Amino acid sequence: MVSCDFIPVTIGGITLFAFLLRSKAHGLRGQKERQLRRFYEFFAGGGMARAGLGVGWKCLLANDFDAKKGASYIRNWGSDHLIVDDIRNLSPDDMPDQPDLIWGSFPCQDLSLAGLGGGLKGARSGTFWPFVHHIQTLRDENRAPAVIALENVLGTLTSHQGKDFTAICRALRDLGYRFGAIVMDAALFVPQSRPRLIIVAMRADLPMPVGIIRQAPQVPWHTKGLRNAYDSLPKTLQKQWLWWEMPKPAERILRFADLVEDRPASTKWHTKSETRALLSMMSEVNLAKVETAKSAGVRMVGTIYKRTRVEHGIKVQRAEVRFDEIAGCLRTPAGGSSRQLIMVVENSSIRSRLISTRETARLMGLPETYILPDRYNEAYHLTGDGVAVPVVRYLSQHLFEPLIPAAQSARV
């Protein structure tokens, strides 16, 4: 078994704090099991929420229906607490003890703006309801967690004209929780544009720590879209709302260029003709970005997504590039157009290729020691469908750990 901690490392001449997977005996340094905060991780994927929580937390249950993701979870965390099965098939016997926290990154496909719009009635995002059922079961057995955390795309706020967000809030209220939400962009910590909605709920019968909630929204966590969603909630749900307070993190110094591999193992650099073909797919605006990068006099690293655009009534596939030292949001690969590429420009030299799987792992804040699947698409799917590790770490430090009463962290 392994756990996670922070260590200083140097990448590209820059010293920063990164996550290190280390042996349990060494990482915990003799910390007693009863002092650990305990959690369930539903829709666990490769265990990125677990990596973010780090030492001081004990996993009681991890669940995901995807066998390939489960295999990666086992390679990195072991199999002691993992159940690979549909969440609907879990029983109370599968959920041991009483967790302090339940984390749920429930599927986003039906809530995403790029999805089919099924919302919480969709086959994938609709697994939110079995998740709620399991918490109700724990509540009936006096084992409800102190804190529930839900992570999903921003489309959750507007899905079905806000009705899905209202349904989530109502479900939390009916479970006996007060709740609030924040919007966190992974770009605060790693060079990837990845805004996500985090809903955090606390049991209404527990005392609220001082200094953890505000009377009004806070920048950058409470965006205009989130405030609009709150305004659309029924008054009865607004009464249960909490404006969570967290400090703004220090300015990120890590650039995307610092994460790029010169000799990636999972992919190859394009031939000159393949790079020319990619350039031929660019609009004049994007070609101008490349020319600007060529004249910069320094090595410039950009990322590219292929997107379908309508021009003069005709659908055209375009390659769209950005050179702002940040990668586009990683997405699960559903065909070549959703796999991100990189372009390295240095004076007149232009090179391109698919982003490597290790680069995607770095963009998610995973450590170098994290074992990725051997197959490219499986590794890309694992990282693109996960939660950014430092986002969870920040939430744990500034919300989860203060919210969980000390009495629940020191069990007999």
C-alpha positions in Angstrom: 0.0 0.0 0.0 1.1 3.6 -0.6 0.2 7.0 0.6 0.9 10.6 -0.5 2.9 13.5 0.8 4.5 16.8 -0.4 8.2 17.1 -1.2 10.2 19.8 -2.9 11.3 18.9 -6.4 12.9 20.8 -9.2 11.4 20.8 -12.7 12.9 23.0 -15.4 15.1 24.8 -12.8 12.0 25.7 -10.7 11.6 24.3 -7.2 8.1 23.5 -6.2 6.1 21.2 -4.0 5.0 18.0 -5.6 3.3 14.8 -4.5 5.4 11.7 -3.7 3.9 8.3 -3.3 5.8 6.5 -0.5 5.4 3.4 1.6 2.8 3.6 4.3 5.2 2.7 7.1 7.6 5.5 6.0 5.0 8.1 5.0 2.9 8.0 8.2 6.0 7.9 10.4 4.3 5.8 13.1 1.0 7.8 13.1 -1.6 5.7 14.8 -4.5 4.3 12.7 -7.1 5.7 15.0 -5.9 9.3 14.4 -6.5 9.1 10.7 -9.5 10.8 9.1 -11.5 8.2 7.2 -13.1 8.4 3.8 -15.0 6.7 1.0 -14.1 7.5 -2.6 -16.9 6.8 -5.1 -16.2 7.0 -8.8 -12.6 6.6 -7.7 -10.9 6.2 -11.1 -7.2 5.9 -10.5 -7.4 7.3 -6.9 -6.6 10.9 -7.6 -8.8 12.2 -4.7 -7.0 9.7 -2.5 -3.7 11.1 -3.7 -4.9 14.6 -2.9 -6.1 13.8 0.6 -2.7 12.4 1.4 -1.3 11.2 4.7 -3.6 11.7 7.7 -6.5 10.0 5.8 -7.5 6.4 5.6 -9.5 5.0 2.8 -12.3 2.7 3.9 -13.9 2.2 0.5 -13.1 3.0 -3.1 -15.5 2.2 -5.9 -15.5 2.5 -9.7 -17.3 0.5 -12.3 -14.4 0.7 -14.9 -12.1 -2.4 -14.7 -9.3 -0.7 -16.5 -9.3 2.2 -14.0 -9.6 -0.3 -11.2 -6.4 -2.0 -12.5 -4.6 1.3 -12.3 -6.0 1.9 -8.8 -4.7 -1.4 -7.6 -1.2 -0.9 -9.2 -0.9 2.4 -7.2 -2.9 1.9 -4.0 -3.5 -1.8 -3.6 -6.8 -3.7 -3.6 -7.7 -3.8 0.1 -10.6 -1.3 -0.1 -11.4 -1.3 -3.8 -14.7 -2.6 -5.2 -14.9 -2.6 -9.0 -18.6 -2.7 -9.7 -21.5 -0.6 -10.6 -22.4 1.7 -7.7 -26.0 0.4 -7.9 -24.8 -3.1 -6.9 -23.1 -2.1 -3.6 -24.8 -3.1 -0.4 -24.5 -1.8 3.2 -22.1 -4.6 3.9 -19.7 -3.2 1.4 -19.5 0.1 3.3 -17.5 -0.4 6.5 -17.5 1.7 9.7 -18.3 5.4 9.6 -16.4 7.7 7.2 -15.7 11.3 8.0 -15.8 12.3 4.4 -17.4 10.9 1.3 -15.9 12.1 -2.0 -17.9 11.6 -5.2 -16.7 12.7 -8.7 -19.8 11.4 -10.3 -19.8 11.1 -14.2 -20.1 14.3 -16.1 -21.1 13.1 -19.5 -24.8 14.0 -19.2 -24.0 17.4 -17.5 -21.2 18.6 -19.8 -22.0 21.2 -22.4 -20.4 18.7 -24.9 -22.7 15.9 -23.8 -26.2 14.9 -24.8 -28.0 16.9 -22.1 -29.4 13.9 -20.2 -28.6 15.6 -16.9 -29.3 13.7 -13.7 -31.7 11.5 -15.7 -28.9 10.3 -18.0 -27.4 6.9 -17.8 -24.0 8.1 -16.5 -24.6 11.3 -14.5 -27.8 9.6 -13.1 -25.5 7.5 -10.9 -25.7 10.4 -8.5 -29.0 9.0 -7.2 -27.5 5.6 -6.1 -24.8 7.7 -4.5 -27.5 9.5 -2.5 -29.2 6.3 -1.6 -26.0 4.9 -0.1 -25.6 8.0 2.1 -29.2 7.7 3.2 -28.5 4.1 4.2 -25.5 5.3 6.3 -27.7 8.0 7.9 -30.4 5.4 8.8 -27.6 3.4 10.5 -26.2 6.5 12.3 -23.0 6.3 10.2 -23.5 9.4 8.0 -20.2 11.2 7.2 -19.5 14.7 8.6 -18.7 16.0 5.1 -19.8 15.2 1.5 -17.9 16.5 -1.4 -19.1 16.4 -5.0 -17.0 17.3 -8.0 -18.2 17.9 -11.5 -18.2 20.1 -14.6 -19.5 23.7 -14.5 -22.4 22.5 -16.8 -23.9 21.1 -13.6 -25.0 24.7 -12.7 -27.1 25.2 -15.8 -28.1 21.6 -16.8 -31.8 21.6 -17.5 -32.1 25.3 -16.8 -30.7 24.8 -13.3 -33.1 22.1 -12.3 -30.3 19.5 -11.9 -28.3 21.8 -9.6 -31.5 22.4 -7.6 -32.1 18.7 -7.4 -28.6 18.1 -6.0 -29.0 20.8 -3.4 -32.4 19.4 -2.4 -31.1 15.9 -2.1 -28.3 17.1 0.3 -30.8 19.1 2.3 -33.1 16.0 2.6 -30.1 14.0 3.8 -29.6 16.4 6.7 -26.8 18.6 5.4 -26.1 22.2 4.9 -24.2 22.9 1.7 -22.4 25.4 -0.5 -20.2 25.3 -3.6 -17.1 26.8 -5.0 -15.5 26.9 -8.5 -11.9 25.8 -8.6 -9.7 25.9 -11.6 -6.7 23.5 -11.6 -4.8 26.3 -13.3 -4.3 27.8 -9.9 -1.9 25.0 -9.1 -0.9 23.3 -12.4 -0.6 24.7 -15.9 -4.0 23.3 -17.1 -7.2 25.2 -17.7 -9.7 22.9 -15.8 -12.5 24.7 -13.9 -14.7 22.5 -11.8 -17.6 22.8 -9.5 -17.1 21.5 -6.0 -20.1 21.1 -3.8 -19.3 20.7 -0.1 -21.9 19.7 2.4 -21.7 19.4 6.2 -24.0 17.6 8.5 -26.4 20.1 9.9 -26.3 18.6 13.4 -22.5 19.2 13.8 -21.0 22.5 15.1 -19.6 24.8 12.4 -16.0 25.9 13.0 -15.3 29.6 13.3 -13.9 31.4 10.2 -14.9 28.7 7.7 -18.0 30.5 6.2 -18.7 34.0 4.9 -21.8 36.2 4.8 -21.2 37.0 1.1 -19.5 35.4 -2.0 -15.8 35.5 -2.3 -13.5 35.9 -5.3 -12.2 33.7 -6.9 -14.3 30.8 -5.5 -17.8 32.2 -6.1 -18.1 33.0 -9.8 -20.9 34.9 -11.5 -22.2 31.6 -12.8 -22.3 30.1 -9.3 -24.0 33.2 -7.8 -26.6 33.0 -10.6 -27.2 29.4 -9.7 -27.6 30.3 -6.1 -30.1 33.1 -7.0 -32.2 30.5 -8.9 -32.5 28.2 -5.9 -35.8 28.1 -4.0 -35.7 30.2 -0.8 -36.0 27.0 1.3 -32.7 25.8 -0.2 -31.0 29.2 0.0 -31.6 29.0 3.8 -29.3 25.9 3.9 -26.6 27.5 1.7 -23.1 28.2 3.0 -20.6 30.5 1.4 -17.4 28.6 2.1 -14.3 30.7 2.8 -10.8 29.8 1.7 -7.6 31.8 1.2 -6.4 32.5 -2.3 -3.4 30.3 -3.1 0.0 31.7 -4.0 0.6 32.5 -7.6 1.5 29.4 -9.7 5.1 29.5 -11.0 5.0 26.2 -13.0 4.6 26.6 -16.7 3.4 24.0 -19.2 6.8 24.1 -20.9 8.4 22.9 -17.7 6.4 19.7 -17.9 7.2 18.8 -21.5 9.3 15.7 -22.3 11.9 15.9 -25.0 11.8 12.1 -25.5 8.4 10.8 -24.5 8.0 7.1 -24.2 4.2 7.0 -25.0 4.2 8.9 -28.3 6.5 10.1 -31.1 7.2 13.5 -32.6 5.4 14.0 -35.9 7.2 13.9 -39.2 7.7 17.2 -41.0 4.9 16.4 -43.4 2.5 15.6 -40.4 3.4 18.9 -38.9 2.8 20.7 -42.1 -0.6 19.0 -42.4 -1.4 20.2 -38.9 -0.5 23.8 -39.8 -2.6 23.6 -42.9 -5.6 23.0 -40.6 -5.1 26.3 -38.9 -7.1 29.5 -39.5 -5.3 32.7 -40.2 -5.7 33.7 -36.6 -4.0 30.6 -35.4 -1.3 30.7 -38.0 -0.5 34.2 -36.8 0.0 32.8 -33.3 2.6 30.4 -34.7 4.4 33.2 -36.5 4.4 35.3 -33.3 5.9 32.3 -31.5 8.6 32.0 -34.2 9.6 35.6 -33.8 9.7 35.5 -29.9 13.4 34.5 -29.9 12.8 31.9 -27.2 11.4 28.3 -27.1 7.6 28.5 -27.1 5.4 25.5 -26.3 1.8 25.5 -27.2 -1.1 23.1 -27.0 -3.6 22.2 -29.8 -7.1 20.8 -30.0 -8.7 19.9 -33.3 -12.3 21.3 -33.4 -15.1 21.3 -35.9 -16.1 24.8 -36.9 -18.8 26.0 -39.3 -17.3 28.4 -41.9 -19.5 29.8 -44.7 -22.1 27.1 -43.9 -19.6 24.3 -44.2 -18.2 22.2 -41.3 -14.4 22.4 -41.2 -12.0 20.7 -38.9 -9.6 23.3 -37.5 -6.4 23.0 -35.4 -6.5 25.7 -32.7 -3.3 26.5 -30.8 -2.6 28.5 -27.6 0.8 29.7 -26.5 -0.1 31.1 -23.1 2.0 28.7 -21.0 -1.1 26.7 -20.0 -2.6 23.5 -21.5 -6.2 23.2 -22.5 -8.5 21.1 -20.4 -7.7 17.4 -20.6 -10.7 15.4 -21.9 -11.4 11.7 -22.2 -10.4 10.5 -25.7 -13.4 9.9 -27.9 -11.5 9.9 -31.2 -8.5 11.7 -32.3 -10.1 15.2 -32.2 -10.3 15.1 -28.4 -6.7 14.2 -27.8 -4.6 17.3 -27.1 -1.4 17.9 -29.1 1.6 20.0 -28.4 3.6 22.3 -30.7 7.2 23.4 -29.9 8.4 26.5 -31.8 12.0 27.6 -31.5 13.0 30.3 -34.1 12.1 28.7 -37.5 11.9 25.2 -36.1 8.4 23.8 -35.5 7.7 20.3 -34.0 4.4 18.7 -33.1 3.1 15.5 -31.6 0.3 14.1 -29.3 0.7 15.1 -25.7 2.4 12.3 -23.8 0.7 10.3 -21.1 3.3 11.4 -18.5 2.6 15.0 -19.4 -1.1 14.5 -18.8 -0.3 13.0 -15.4 1.9 16.0 -14.6 -1.0 18.3 -15.6 -3.2 16.5 -13.1 -0.6 17.0 -10.3 0.2 13.3 -10.1 3.8 12.3 -9.0 6.4 10.9 -11.3 6.1 7.6 -9.4 2.4 7.2 -10.3 2.1 4.1 -12.5 0.1 4.8 -15.7 -1.5 2.2 -17.9 0.8 1.0 -20.7 -1.7 1.8 -23.5 -1.9 5.4 -24.5 -5.7 5.8 -24.7 -6.2 4.1 -21.3 -3.7 6.4 -19.7 -5.2 9.5 -21.3 -8.7 8.4 -20.3 -7.5 7.8 -16.7 -6.0 11.3 -16.4 -8.5 13.2 -18.5 -11.4 11.8 -16.4 -9.9 12.5 -13.0 -9.7 15.3 -10.5 -6.6 17.4 -10.2 -4.7 16.2 -7.2 -3.6 19.6 -5.8 -7.2 20.8 -5.9 -8.2 18.1 -3.5 -5.2 18.8 -1.3 -6.2 22.4 -1.1 -9.8 21.6 -0.2 -8.6 19.1 2.4 -6.3 21.7 4.1 -8.8 24.6 4.1 -12.2 22.9 4.3 -12.4 19.2 5.0 -9.9 19.0 7.9 -11.3 22.0 9.7 -14.9 20.8 9.2 -14.3 17.3 10.6 -14.5 17.5 14.4 -11.4 16.4 16.2 -13.4 13.8 18.2 -14.1 12.0 14.9 -10.4 12.0 14.0 -9.3 10.2 17.2 -11.2 7.0 17.4 -10.8 4.3 19.9 
